[in-house]
Amino acid sequence: MSTQKLILTQEVTGLGSSGDTVEVKGGYARNYLLPRGLAIQATRGAEKQVESLRRARAAREVRSHEEAQAVAGRLSGLTVQVPARAGEGGRLFGRITTADVVNAVTAAGGPALDRRRVELPSSIKTTGQHTVTVRVHPEVTSQLTIEVVPG
């Protein structure tokens, strides 16, 4: 099996953060990471881009572990209502996305989140309460309760 050396341009769950240099199987790189723009080929010129990606990531990231703990504390005590179109029996037309969750948290007065850091348990296709995981910091995660209501 051939492997390719890539530089991640965005965070990929289970693989790394933007700016990380990773070695993955050729098919994963060719069929998933490269077409979606999640990574670029690791070349000498790309090393300069890595530095700018790392600087951008550092500016976006929550600065300290304590600050991340404070944000996680605010999230864990928050129950957010997400309105969605629903039919008979509470079945949704479509599903709840990470962007829906981020918009609902912001509307409820919660902290601003990055949708890429929100992890849904599976496709949320029914009304009711669901638990969502938010990775506030690489070492800090928080559980958030969302209530999907017909709207």
C-alpha positions, 0 to 999 in steps of 0.5 A: 500500500502506498502512503502519501504525506499531506498537510491538513488545511482544516481539522479532521476528526481522528487525524489532526488539526490544520497545519499538521503534517500527516501520512495517510493511505493513498486512497484516503488522500486521493478520494477524500482529503484532497477533493474536499480541500481538507489537505494539500500535498506536502512539498517544500513550498507548502511548508511556508503555507503550514506556518500561516495555517498554524498562525491562523489556527492559533488566532482562532483557537481558544487561548488557554485551557482555563478559558476553554473550561469556562466556555465548557461550563457555560455550554454544559448548563445550557439547553438550546431549542432548535426549531425544525419543520416536522411532520406527524409523529415528530419526524423531521423533514430533513435533519439537524445540522451542526450549523443549526446547532451553532445558530441556536446556541448563539441565539440562546445567548451562548458563546460563539462556536465553530460548526466544525467543532460540534459533533452530532451523535448521529443524524438527528431526524426526530423532535425531542432532546438530544445530546451533542458534543462540542470540542471547545479545545483539543483537551476540553469537550462539553456536552450540550443538550438540544431540544428539537421543537417543531417550528 
